[in-house]
Amino acid sequence: MWSTPGSNAKLHSKSSYSYLRSARGTEREVRLGAATIGRLCGQCAAYGSWARPGTALGIFLGAVTGVGLLYELDRYCRADEDTCGDEEVSEAASVLLAASSAGEAERASAGAEDEDEDESWEELQAARHVRETVLAKSLDAFTSLHQVHQVLQLFTWLRPWAGPAVQGKTDHLQVLRDRAGRLVAADSLVLAAAVSATTQPDLPADGPAFALLDVPAHATRELTSLWRRWRGAVESSWDHPRGQSYLVHHLASGMSRRKGYERMLERARELLKGWGAVARSVTAGQREERLLIARLAEGAPAQSGSRAAVFGRLGEWERGVLASYTVSVGWEESTQLAVVVRVPELVAARLLSQPPVLVYEAPAEKTPQAQAGPMAPGADEGLRPGLFDDTPVHGRRLLRPEHLRALRAAGAGTEQLYAVLGSCTGMEVVTLSVLEQRCAAGWQGVVLAAAGDLPDVLFPRLQEGAEEAPGSSERV
């Protein structure tokens, strides 16, 4: 640690602070304890890397401090000034329902200049903003709670302490999920799934209404483009298909208004209505539902606060499905998140066939033996004390594959080097991936330290070799 002269001076984790440079800051070796923690400056205590990397304390602080567990526990646990209340959500839901059922979105998007319809369009836009805000906040709260459970899965002994805060986040997430579900029309999601499964219909390219599009071959290309735009917009949206009627104006791109212009647009709108009617005929009479479980794709962690996170890559339609059809969320049954949804058959077919962001599958039937079987030793212990340098070597526990998976999940360095002591192999320095392979094959041993945390005095031969051949380009 670094500090200015004085027995009670604040301690800092870095020597780069301008105050230390101006006040002759010096490096100090201090004993870790409550008094030392109390002397840390606020910034270093919350965000500083004041533990050596690769040590048990370094791994723990990396997961808990900064933007880790403590930060996430205090997020999305209560309503804030940006949270939409029940009354605001109810008003927005009423406007969105009216737009979906009465075609208000279609009339407003057609560009009418009537004052009443302009006001209606503004109300619709405001309602859509509320919906986007509520669903985004619900998704962020969902991601934050998942991040919390990921850390608690690593340090299971923190669960009793974190329990009240986790319950508060869970309760607040349920409130946000309920509000989000009121803002999405389930029938629009089913129609979108039906549209995604339809093939291109016959296109009336030689019809008189499309004479302005030149020869039939050119008209065919333009109508095919209209079909693809419409299908892509509908299948990716949580809005009703009639809300995409504005797409007909792509047919008139670069075209001046002349005789037949309005007739062409009107006929194009009729086509869109017909395509929507085909989708409704597919959904008519279908009442079957399926239960699916959604899990994160392999190797795809969800990091809170990052739009590049897995949950941030969910499309609008899929976010609407999760808001409308989620039955339950499992956090602690395994190291993976499991979201249970009950969806109509058409929606299930699309979820099962689409490229994976979340991976959906039908729940497997558990056998009585699997239900009653005991949990394997160490399967749920995470990174408990006794694995690293927080315990004397003679008292450390043997490594298990579960420990190494937890270590990788803690972000301690995918290919960090570790000094290990094997019961049959002695002391070695190996990568984490090699250690995983050995443990899976039955190797028994303990971790001595992360290689970067070992003192230089343990490597005299390497130092002598470097001094004898200073011009050598070979690296060890």
N, C-alpha and C positions, 0 to 999 in steps of 0.2 A: 504494500500500500504506500501511498505518498501523502505527505502532509507538510504544513509549514512548521517552524519550530514551536515548541510548546506541548506540554503533556496533555492538554485538552483540545488541541487543534483538530479540526475536522479531517477525517480520512477520505482519500479519493482513490478510485480504482485506476486512474490514469495520470500520467505525469504531464499530459498535454494541456491541462487547464491553464488558461492565461494567468490566473491568480497565483498558481503555484510557481510559474516561471518568473513572475515579478517579485515574489516573496521568498525566493530561495527554497523551493520545495525540495524535500529529501525523501529518499526511499526508506521505509520502515518495515520491519518484520514484527507483526503483532499476533497475539494469540486469538484465535477465533472464539468469540463468546458474546454474551449479551452486551458487555461494555463496548466491545469493538463495533458491533452492529449499531449501537446507539451513537457512536461517533461518526458514522458514515454520513456524507452529505446526502441530502434528499435525492438528488439526481442519480448519484452512484448507487444508492440503496435500491432504487426502483429499476434502473436501466443499465447500471454498470456491470461489466464482466469482471467481478472482483474475486472470482474463484478460478483456479487453474483449469484450462480446458482438458476434457477427458477424465477428470476426477468425478467421484460420485456427487460432490457438492456442485461442481460445474454443470453437470447434467441436470441436476435438480433445479438449480437456479435458472438455467436456461429455459426450463419448461414452466416455471412458476412465476418468475419476475418479468419485468419488461412488459411485452404484449402477450404474456403467457396466461397462466391460470388466474392469477389475481386480477389481471386486466379484464379477462372474459367474464369472471364471476360478477363483476360490477356492471356489465353491459346487458341490455335487454332484460332487466329484472323488474322493471316498473315502467309505467307510462312516462314519456318525457314531453317536452313542448312541441315536438314534431309528430307526435302520435295522433292519428285521427281517432276521434271519439265515436261512440256508438251512434249518436245522432247524425254526425257527418257521414258515417258509413251508410246509415239507413237511407239518407237522402240520395247519396250517390247510387246505391243499389236500386232505388226506385227509378232514377233516370235511366240507368243502364238497362233495366228490365223493360221499360217503355220503349227504348230504342230498339231492343231486340225483338219485341213482339209486334210493334206497330210500324216498323220501317222508318222510324224517325232518323236513324243514322243515314239511310239511303237518301231521304229528302234533303237532309242538311248537307251531305257531301256533294249533291248535284249542283251546288253553287247558287241556290236561290237567294235573291237579294231582299226578300220580304223581311221586315224588321222582326216579326215574331219568330221566323225561322232562324234568323241570325242569333237571336237570344237563345233559342233552343239549342243551336249548335254550340254556343259558348257553355251552356249548362252541361251538354254532353262531354265536351272537352274537359271541363272541371271534374266531372264524375270519373272520367277515364284517368285523370291525374290522381284522384283519390285511390282508385283501384291499383294503379301502378305503385303508389307510395306504400299502401298497406301490404301488398304482396311482396314488395322488395324488403320491407321491414320484417315481415314474417319469415322470409327466407334468410335474412341476415341473423335473426334471432335463432332460427333453426341451426344455422352454421355455427354460431357462437356456442350454443349448448352442446353441439357435437364436439367442438374443440375442447370444451370442458371435460366431457366424458373420455375423450382420448387421453388427456393428461391424467385423469383419475384412474384410468385403466393401467397406466404405468406406475403410479404411486397409489396403490389401493388403500394404504393406511391413511390417506388424506380424506377418504370418503365420509367418515363420520363428522369430521370438522367442516367439510364443504357441503354437507347435506342440506342445511337450511337454505343456503344460497342457491343450490341447484334446484331445490323445490320451488323457490321463488321464480327462477328463470323458466322452469317447466310450466308453472301456472300462467305466467305472462305469455309464453309461447302459445298456450292453448287459447288464450283470449285473442291473440293476433290471428291464429289459424281460423277461429270461428268467424272473425270479421272478414278475412280473405275469402272464405268459402261463400259468403253472402254476396260477394261482388263479381262472381264468375257464374255464368249461366251454364249449367251442366249439359243442357241439350245442344248448346253451341259446340262443346267439346266433342260430343258424340257425332255431330254432323261433320266436324273437321276430320274425325277418324274415318268416317264413311267416304268423304271426298278423297282422302289420301289413298284409298283402296280402289278408286274408280279409274277406268281407262279413258283415253281421249274419245269423245263422242264424234259423230258425224258433224261436219261443219258446213253450213250453207254458203259456201264461198261464191257460188254462182247466183245467189239470190239478188233481186233488184235493189234491195236496201244497201248492199255493199258494192254497188257499181262504182262509187267514188274511190274504192281501193284498187282500181285499174283492173287488169286481167284477172281471171279466176286463180291463176297460180300465185299471184301476189296477194290476193285476198286470202287464199288458203294459208300463206305464211303469217299474215297479220292475225288471222283468227286463231291459228295454232299458238301464236305468241300470247294472245289474250287468254286462251285456255290455260296455258302453263302459268302465266302470271296469277290468274284467279285461283287455280288449284294450289300453287305455292303459298299465296297469301292466306287462303282459308285454312289449309292444314297446319300452318304454323301459328295461327291466331286463336285467342279465346273469344273473339267476337263472332257474332252470327254472320253467316256467309253473305247476307244482304248488305252488310257493312262494307263490302268490297266493290260496290257498284261503281265507285269512282274510276276503276280500272278501265272502263270503256273509253275514257278520254285518251288512252294510249293509241287507240285506232286513229284518232284525229291529230296525232302529233305532227306538227309542221303543215297542217292543212288549214286553209282559209275557210271561213264560213261561206257556204254557197248552197244552192239548191240541193236537197238530199242530205245535208249535214246532220240536221236534227233527227231525221228519219233513221239514218245509220246508227246514231247513238242510241236511239230508242230501241231499235232492233237488237243491238248488242246487249242492252239491259235485259231484254226478253230472253236472250240466250243465257245470261248469267242466272236469271230466275229459273229457267228450265234445268240448268245444271244443278242448282240447289234443290229443285224438286226431285230430281233423280236421287240425290243423296238422302232426302227425307223419306223416299219410298224404300230405300235400303234399311233405314232405321225403324220404319213402321212395324209395330208388332213385336219388336225384339225386347224382351224383358229379362233375358238371362244375364247373370252377373258372374264374375270370376274374382277369386281372391288371389292377389299377387304380392310377392315380397320384393321390394327394391333394395338393392345393396350397392355400395360403391364398387366401381370397377377395380380390378386388381391393380395395386400400385398407384391409386389415385387419391391422395389425401385431400381432405377438405380444410383449407386454411381460412380462418375467419378474417374478414376485412379485405380479402383479395378478390377482385373481379375475375381473376384467372383461376379461382378455386373451382372445384367440380360443381358445386351448387350454383355458382355464378354463370356456368356455361349451359344451364338448363334453358331451353327455349320457352317462349311464352305459353304455348299450348301445354307443355309438360308441367310447367309451374301451375297452370290452371287445374290440371288433373290432380296434382298433389294437394292443392287447396280445397278441391271439391270432394275428393274421394278417399282421403287418408283416414284409415280406421285407427291405427295405433303406430307408435314409434318405439322400437326397442333399442335400449342403450347399453345394457349390461349383460345380456345373455352371451355375448361373444365380443371379440375385439372389433367386430364390424357393426356398423349401423344397419338396422333393418327397419324399413318403412313398409307397413302393411296397408294395401289399398284394395278396396272393393269396387270394381269398375264394370261397366257394361262390356259385353263380349267384343264389340267393335273396337272399343278403346283398348281392351286387353290384347287383341290381335296386333294392334299397332305398337303397343309398348314392347311386346315380345319380339317384334321384327325390326325395330328401329336400331340404328347404330348406338352403341352403349355410351351413355354418360352415367346414368344409373342403370344397373343391370337388373332386369325384372325376370322373375321366374315363379312358377307355381310352387306353393309350399309343399315340402316333402312330408310324407306321413312318417311320424316318429314311431319306432317300434317300442314295445313295452320295455325291452332291455335298455334301449337308448335313453328312455325317460328315467329309468330307475338307476342307471349306472352311476357310480361315484365319479366325481371330477378327478382327473389325473393330478398327482402332486405337483404343485408349482404352476398349474395351468392358469391360475388367476391371480398370481402374486405380484406380477409386474416387476418393477425394479426396487425390491425391498432392500433395506440395509443388509450388508453381509456379502455383497457381490463384488464390490470394488474396494477402494482404499479407505473406506469408512470402518473397516474391521481389520485387525491383524491378519496376516497371511494364513497363519495356522487355523484361524477361525472362519475363514471364508467358505461359502457354500459352493458346491460343484455347479458348473454352468449347465444350463439346460437350453434346448432350442427356444423355449418360451422366453427366457431371459434375453437371448440375442435378438428375437423379434421385437421385444420391448425396447432394447437398446437402439435398434434401427429406427423404430417409430419415434424415439425421443430426438431424432435428428442429430445424433452424436457423431456423425461423419460416416457416410456410406462405406468408405474403404479406409477408415481409420486403422492404424496399426496398433496392435495390442501385444504387450508382453504377457505371455501366459505360462503357466506351469502345469504340465501334463503328468498324470500318474505314471505313464510309461515313456513319455517323450522328453521329459525334462523341460527346461526353460527354452522358449522360442518366441520369436516376434512374427506374428501372422496378421493378415487382414481379417476384417470382420466376416467377409464372405467365406474365406477358408475356414474360419472358426465355426461358421454355421454348418458347413459340409461335414466337418469332423464331429460336431455334436450329434448331427443326424445319424452318423455312422457308429455312434457309441463311444466316442472319445470322452474321457473324464479328466477334468482339470479345473483350475481356477484362473481368474484374471489377476495379474500382478499390478499392472498399470497400463494406461494408454502410453504408447511409445513416446509421444511428445512430452509426457510428464516425468520421464526418467531423467535423473541427473547425468550430466555429461561425463562424470567420472566413471560411469559404467562402460564407456566406450573408448578406452585408451588406445586400443589398436587402430581404430578408425581415425582418431586424432593424429597418431603418429604417421599413419599412411598419408594423410592429407599434407602433413608437414614435409615428408620426404619427397612427395611428387606434386609440388604446387602447380605445375603447368599441365598436369594430367587432365584430360577432358572426361575421364570415366567418372561416373557418379555411382555412389553406393545407395 
